[in-house]
Amino acid sequence: MKVQVLLRTEGELAVVVGEAEGETWPEMQTVLPALLRGVADRVEAHGEVPDAAP
């Protein structure tokens, strides 16, 4: 099983910003928060994000 986190912004192509592979869904669920945090970090690096969770 493979999970990819894509970031697509208006007017730009989608970019893979995180991915993980595992054998089971529970295994994948353990890495998903880190992948999503990586997306948030990448977005926040480009300036303040209104209403963003810490």
C-alpha positions in Angstrom: 0.0 0.0 0.0 1.3 3.4 -0.9 0.1 6.8 0.3 1.1 10.0 -1.4 0.3 13.5 -0.1 -0.1 16.0 -3.0 0.0 19.8 -2.8 -1.7 21.6 -5.6 -2.0 25.3 -5.6 -4.0 27.5 -7.9 -2.3 27.8 -11.3 0.4 25.2 -10.5 0.9 21.5 -11.0 0.5 19.1 -8.1 3.6 18.2 -6.2 4.2 15.1 -4.1 5.2 16.5 -0.7 5.1 13.3 1.2 4.8 9.6 0.7 4.9 6.3 2.6 4.6 2.7 2.0 3.3 0.0 4.3 1.6 -3.4 4.4 -1.7 -2.5 6.3 -4.0 0.5 6.7 -3.3 0.7 10.5 0.4 0.9 9.7 -0.2 3.7 7.2 -2.4 5.5 9.8 0.7 5.8 12.0 2.6 7.8 9.4 -0.2 9.9 8.1 0.0 12.6 10.8 3.6 13.2 10.0 3.0 13.4 6.3 0.2 16.0 6.8 2.4 18.0 9.3 5.0 18.1 6.5 2.4 19.7 4.2 1.5 22.2 6.9 5.1 23.1 7.5 5.7 23.7 3.8 2.7 26.0 3.6 3.5 27.9 6.7 7.1 28.4 5.4 5.6 30.7 2.8 4.0 33.0 5.2 1.3 33.1 7.9 -1.7 31.0 7.3 -4.9 32.4 8.7 -6.8 30.1 11.0 -4.1 27.4 10.8 -3.9 25.0 13.7 -0.6 24.9 15.6 
